[in-house]
Amino acid sequence: MSPRSPAFMILFIVSLIAAAGNMGLQSVLPAIGRQFQLSDTLVAGAFAISALMWTFASPFWARLSDSLGRKKVILIGMTGFVVSMLGFGLAATSGIEGWLGAIFAFTLMATARTIYGVFGSAAPIASQAYVADRTGPAERTQAMSLLASAQGLGTVIGPVLSPFFILPFVGLAGPMYVFALFGLIVLVIVLRFLPSGEVVRTPSPTGQRGAGAPDVAKGLWRDPRVRDFLLFGLLVTGAQAVNISVLGFHIIDEMAATGLDARAAQPFIGLAMFAGALATLMVQWGLIPLLKLRPPELMRWGAALALVGNLLSIASPGYFGVVVGYAVVSMGVGFARPGFTAGSSLAVGPHEQGAVAGLMMALAGLSFLGPPVAGVALYELREFAPFLGNALLLAGAVVVAWISPALKALAARVDDEAPAPEMAPASQPGPEGNS
């Protein structure tokens, strides 16, 4: 599957809009919480249920994409995204305008996010499996890097555009309405133009999913081929979730010292998120294809850089320090995410791609389940505390990346592999898929 193909471009747009909407919401959420006069920890905790639903739903969508088909599951996921964003916007508007009490409105907002938690993982899982079905082992690392970069581009667009969508009458809820509209447009594009031809997944002679491979129902997450990738991914994405969740509150407090209120601080939050997302794209579109790093190296570099970024957040106070620390963390995640995603995909057979994609997506739910609540609670206790906690998590990820037998085995296996000559360089941002 060429990254210049129309199908790849459509999947790129799916990931782009989903990431832009989520990061756009994340950029305005702290200001909404402060306007509702709610505790920062309560704001973070109320949305943990969305992450919980994401975690439980991911394996289901992975299995369904194998049986129902990748395109149909992508359509289900995008429908859930549109309903969730629209519902969140309506609930936020009701609270901001005083039509509903703050607690009731916030409860409806959390309900809308729960809808996304149930359905939101469907599209990225099916998209990742769609690409894995159509790429060979030699080209999959770059394909997954391109896949991840779609999300990176979305995280640039969402926070940058959100301040422009804070419109009269709808205020801070404006970005949600706009991204719901974008999601509806993408839904129509997928329905009409994404090829639905499915790759045939032939069962093994034993009737199992693969000879010698564990059935998904028995727990692929326990398989030694992928277990260390999952552990590494959980540590890295958990730390990233803390950074993302704390960022808005941190910047609001930093700008309050200069006399700006939460709404006036919104462009500064967008600028910080833009810097982080730009750092991620620089890694995924520039450094990864330039350096031709394989999954083990991506994981080692990524965890180390993310660790340094959190230490910078402790050592460098003020708005500039916040932005620089977050950008370095984002660089690290830009290396690490395609590393453990591609590594886990390469570690299993073609018949298990849907299952391993589901496990990787479940990490996104797990990482936003407990870590953001703990991180924001630590932030309310001491400003440096969440970054110190992240440093400990990422130190563990560095250790896993260096001593894991599964990573060593993968490194030995892929050392002689060369990228497929027809694979477009990852620095070309045009066509992409979902991550």
C-alpha positions in Angstrom: 0.0 0.0 0.0 1.6 3.2 -1.2 1.4 6.3 1.1 0.5 8.2 -2.0 -2.6 6.2 -2.6 -6.1 7.7 -2.2 -6.9 5.2 0.6 -3.8 6.2 2.6 -4.7 9.9 2.2 -8.2 9.2 3.5 -6.9 7.4 6.5 -4.6 10.3 7.1 -7.5 12.7 7.2 -9.4 10.4 9.6 -6.5 10.5 12.1 -5.9 14.2 11.5 -9.4 15.2 12.4 -9.7 12.9 15.4 -6.5 14.1 16.9 -7.2 17.8 16.1 -10.6 17.5 17.8 -9.3 15.8 20.9 -6.4 18.2 21.3 -8.6 21.2 20.6 -10.9 20.0 23.4 -7.9 19.4 25.7 -6.7 22.9 25.1 -10.0 24.6 26.2 -10.9 22.1 28.9 -8.9 23.7 31.7 -10.4 27.1 31.0 -13.9 25.6 31.0 -13.2 23.9 34.3 -12.0 27.1 35.8 -15.0 29.0 34.5 -17.3 26.4 36.1 -15.2 26.9 39.3 -14.5 23.2 39.6 -11.4 21.5 41.1 -8.6 20.8 38.6 -8.5 17.2 39.9 -12.2 16.8 39.5 -12.0 18.0 35.9 -9.3 15.4 35.1 -11.1 12.7 37.1 -14.5 13.1 35.5 -12.9 12.3 32.1 -11.2 9.1 33.4 -14.4 7.2 32.6 -13.9 8.0 28.9 -10.4 6.5 29.1 -11.9 3.5 30.9 -14.4 2.9 28.2 -11.7 3.3 25.5 -9.6 0.6 27.2 -12.5 -1.9 27.4 -13.8 -1.2 23.9 -10.5 -1.4 22.1 -10.2 -5.2 22.0 -13.8 -5.4 20.9 -13.3 -3.1 17.9 -10.1 -5.0 17.0 -12.0 -8.3 16.8 -14.9 -6.7 15.0 -12.5 -5.1 12.4 -11.3 -8.7 11.6 -14.8 -10.0 11.1 -16.9 -7.0 10.0 -14.2 -5.3 7.9 -11.9 -2.3 8.4 -14.0 0.3 6.6 -17.2 -0.4 8.5 -15.4 -0.1 11.8 -13.8 3.2 10.8 -17.3 4.5 9.9 -18.5 3.5 13.4 -15.6 5.3 15.0 -16.1 8.5 13.1 -19.8 8.5 13.9 -19.0 8.2 17.6 -16.5 11.1 17.2 -19.1 13.4 15.7 -21.8 12.6 18.2 -19.4 13.0 21.1 -18.0 16.4 19.9 -21.5 17.8 19.2 -22.8 16.6 22.5 -19.8 18.1 24.4 -20.3 21.4 22.7 -24.0 21.6 23.5 -23.4 20.7 27.2 -20.6 23.2 27.5 -22.7 26.0 26.0 -25.6 25.2 28.3 -23.3 25.6 31.3 -21.4 28.6 30.1 -24.7 30.4 29.3 -26.3 29.5 32.6 -29.1 27.4 31.1 -27.9 24.5 33.3 -26.1 24.4 36.5 -22.3 23.9 36.3 -22.3 20.5 37.8 -25.1 19.2 35.7 -23.6 20.6 32.5 -20.2 19.2 33.3 -21.9 15.8 33.9 -23.3 16.0 30.4 -19.9 16.9 29.1 -18.4 13.8 30.7 -21.2 11.7 29.3 -20.4 13.0 25.8 -16.8 12.1 26.3 -17.9 8.6 27.5 -19.5 8.2 24.1 -16.2 8.9 22.5 -14.5 6.5 24.9 -16.8 3.7 23.7 -16.6 4.4 19.9 -13.5 6.6 19.5 -11.0 3.7 19.4 -12.7 2.0 16.5 -11.4 4.2 13.8 -7.7 4.2 14.7 -7.6 0.5 15.4 -9.2 -0.4 12.0 -7.1 2.2 10.2 -3.9 0.8 11.7 -4.9 -2.8 10.8 -6.0 -1.6 7.3 -2.4 -0.3 6.7 -0.8 -3.4 8.3 -2.8 -5.6 6.0 -1.3 -3.9 3.0 2.4 -3.5 4.0 5.2 -6.0 4.3 7.5 -6.3 7.3 10.3 -4.3 5.7 8.2 -1.2 5.0 6.0 -1.3 8.1 8.2 0.7 10.4 8.1 3.7 8.0 4.4 3.1 7.4 3.6 3.2 11.1 5.8 6.3 11.5 3.8 8.0 8.8 0.7 6.7 10.5 1.7 8.2 13.8 2.6 11.5 12.1 -1.1 12.0 11.1 -1.9 12.2 14.7 1.0 14.6 15.2 -0.3 16.9 12.6 -3.7 16.8 14.2 -2.2 17.9 17.5 -0.7 20.9 15.7 -3.9 21.9 14.0 -6.3 21.4 17.0 -4.8 23.8 19.6 -3.7 26.3 16.9 -7.2 26.6 15.4 -9.2 26.3 18.6 -8.7 30.0 19.8 -10.1 31.1 16.4 -13.2 29.0 17.0 -14.1 30.6 20.3 -17.0 32.5 18.7 -19.7 34.8 19.9 -22.7 33.1 21.5 -20.9 29.7 21.9 -17.6 30.9 23.4 -15.3 28.2 24.6 -17.6 25.5 23.2 -17.1 26.8 19.6 -14.2 24.5 18.7 -16.3 21.4 19.5 -19.0 22.4 17.0 -16.4 23.1 14.3 -14.6 19.8 14.8 -17.9 17.9 14.8 -18.7 19.5 11.4 -15.2 18.5 10.1 -15.8 15.0 11.4 -19.1 14.7 9.6 -17.4 15.7 6.3 -14.7 13.1 6.9 -17.3 10.5 7.6 -18.9 11.1 4.2 -15.5 10.9 2.5 -14.8 7.6 4.1 -18.2 6.3 3.2 -18.0 7.3 -0.4 -14.3 7.0 -1.4 -12.4 4.6 0.9 -12.0 1.2 -0.9 -13.7 -1.5 1.1 -11.9 -4.5 -0.5 -10.8 -6.7 2.4 -7.5 -8.6 2.7 -8.3 -12.3 3.1 -7.0 -13.6 6.4 -6.7 -17.4 5.9 -7.1 -19.5 9.0 -4.4 -22.0 10.0 -5.0 -25.7 9.4 -5.7 -26.1 13.1 -8.6 -23.7 12.8 -6.9 -21.3 15.2 -5.9 -17.7 14.4 -2.4 -18.8 13.8 -0.4 -21.9 14.3 1.5 -21.6 17.6 0.1 -18.1 18.2 -2.2 -17.4 21.2 -5.8 -16.7 20.6 -6.8 -13.2 21.3 -9.4 -14.4 23.8 -6.6 -16.1 25.8 -4.8 -12.8 26.1 -2.3 -11.7 23.5 -1.2 -9.1 26.0 0.5 -12.0 27.9 2.4 -13.1 24.9 6.2 -12.6 25.4 6.5 -11.3 21.8 4.5 -8.2 22.6 4.5 -8.0 26.4 7.5 -5.7 26.7 6.2 -3.4 23.9 3.0 -3.0 25.9 4.8 -2.3 29.1 7.0 0.3 27.4 4.1 1.9 25.7 2.1 2.1 28.9 5.0 3.9 30.7 5.6 6.4 27.9 2.0 7.1 27.1 1.1 7.4 30.8 3.8 10.0 31.2 2.7 11.8 28.1 -0.9 11.8 29.4 0.2 13.5 32.6 2.1 16.2 30.6 -0.9 16.9 28.4 -3.4 17.0 31.3 -1.2 19.3 33.4 -0.1 21.6 30.6 -3.3 23.8 30.4 -3.5 24.3 34.2 0.2 25.0 34.4 0.1 27.7 31.7 -3.1 29.3 33.2 -1.3 29.6 36.5 1.9 30.9 34.9 0.0 33.6 32.9 -2.1 34.5 36.0 1.1 35.8 37.5 1.2 38.3 34.6 -2.4 39.4 35.2 -4.1 37.3 32.4 -7.3 35.3 33.2 -8.0 31.7 32.0 -9.7 32.7 28.8 -7.0 35.2 27.9 -4.4 32.5 28.5 -6.0 30.3 25.8 -3.6 31.4 22.9 -0.6 30.7 25.1 -1.9 27.1 25.7 -2.4 26.7 22.0 1.1 28.0 21.3 2.7 25.5 23.8 0.7 22.6 22.3 1.7 23.8 18.8 5.4 23.7 19.8 5.0 20.2 21.2 3.2 18.9 18.1 5.7 20.6 15.8 8.5 18.9 17.6 6.7 15.6 17.1 6.3 16.2 13.4 10.0 17.2 13.0 10.9 13.8 14.5 8.4 11.7 12.5 8.7 13.5 9.1 12.4 14.4 9.3 14.6 12.7 11.8 13.2 9.1 11.6 13.5 8.7 7.8 16.8 10.6 7.9 18.4 8.5 10.6 16.7 5.3 9.4 16.2 4.2 13.0 14.5 0.8 13.7 11.9 0.2 16.5 14.4 -0.6 19.3 16.4 2.6 18.6 13.3 4.7 18.3 12.1 3.4 21.7 15.5 4.0 23.4 15.9 7.6 22.0 12.3 8.4 22.7 12.2 7.4 26.3 15.4 9.2 27.1 14.3 12.4 25.4 10.9 12.4 27.2 12.8 11.9 30.5 15.0 14.9 29.8 11.9 17.0 28.9 10.3 16.3 32.3 13.5 17.2 34.1 13.6 20.5 32.1 10.1 21.2 33.3 11.4 21.0 36.8 14.5 23.0 36.3 13.2 25.8 34.1 10.3 27.7 35.7 8.1 30.2 33.8 6.2 30.0 30.6 9.3 29.6 28.4 10.4 26.7 30.5 7.0 25.1 30.2 7.1 25.3 26.4 10.6 24.0 26.1 10.1 21.1 28.4 6.8 20.1 26.7 8.5 20.3 23.3 11.3 18.0 24.3 8.8 15.5 25.8 6.9 15.6 22.5 10.1 14.9 20.6 10.7 11.9 22.7 7.1 10.6 22.2 7.5 11.2 18.5 10.4 8.7 18.5 8.9 6.3 20.9 5.3 5.9 19.7 6.1 4.6 16.1 8.9 2.5 17.7 6.6 0.4 20.0 3.7 0.5 17.6 5.8 -0.8 14.6 7.8 -3.1 16.9 4.7 -4.9 18.2 3.2 -5.2 14.7 6.5 -6.7 13.4 6.6 -9.1 16.3 3.3 -10.9 15.4 1.9 -12.6 12.3 -0.4 -11.2 9.6 -3.4 -12.9 11.2 -2.8 -11.0 14.5 -2.6 -7.5 13.2 -6.1 -6.5 14.2 -5.5 -7.9 17.7 -2.2 -6.2 18.3 -3.6 -2.9 16.9 -6.4 -3.3 19.5 -3.9 -3.7 22.3 -1.9 -0.7 21.2 -5.1 1.4 21.1 -6.0 0.1 24.5 -2.9 1.8 25.8 -4.3 5.2 24.9 -7.3 4.4 27.2 -5.1 3.1 30.0 -2.8 6.0 29.8 -5.6 8.5 30.2 -7.3 6.5 33.0 -5.2 7.0 36.1 -2.1 9.0 35.2 -3.9 12.4 34.4 -5.9 12.3 37.6 -2.8 11.5 39.6 -0.7 14.0 37.7 -3.2 16.9 38.2 -3.6 16.0 41.9 0.2 16.1 42.3 0.3 19.4 40.5 -2.3 20.9 42.9 0.0 19.6 45.7 3.3 20.8 44.3 4.1 22.3 40.9 7.1 20.1 40.2 5.5 16.8 41.5 4.0 15.5 38.3 7.2 16.0 36.4 9.2 14.1 39.0 6.7 11.3 38.9 7.0 11.2 35.1 10.8 11.1 35.3 10.5 7.9 37.4 8.1 6.3 34.8 10.3 7.2 31.9 13.4 5.9 33.7 11.6 2.6 33.8 10.8 2.8 30.1 14.5 3.4 29.3 15.4 0.3 31.3 12.8 -1.8 29.4 14.0 -0.5 26.0 17.6 -1.6 26.8 17.1 -5.0 28.6 14.0 -6.4 27.0 14.7 -9.8 25.3 11.8 -9.2 22.9 13.4 -5.9 21.7 16.8 -7.6 21.4 15.3 -10.4 19.3 13.5 -7.9 17.1 16.7 -5.8 16.6 18.6 -8.9 15.5 15.8 -9.8 13.0 15.4 -6.4 11.4 19.0 -5.4 11.2 19.3 -6.7 7.6 16.0 -5.4 6.4 16.0 -2.4 4.0 13.0 -0.2 3.4 11.0 -1.1 0.4 12.2 1.0 -2.6 8.6 2.1 -3.4 8.0 3.5 0.1 7.8 7.3 0.1 10.0 9.1 2.6 8.2 9.9 5.8 9.1 13.6 5.4 6.3 13.9 2.8 3.3 15.0 4.8 0.6 14.7 2.2 -0.7 11.1 2.3 -1.1 9.3 5.6 -3.2 6.9 7.6 -4.5 6.7 11.2 -2.3 5.8 14.1 
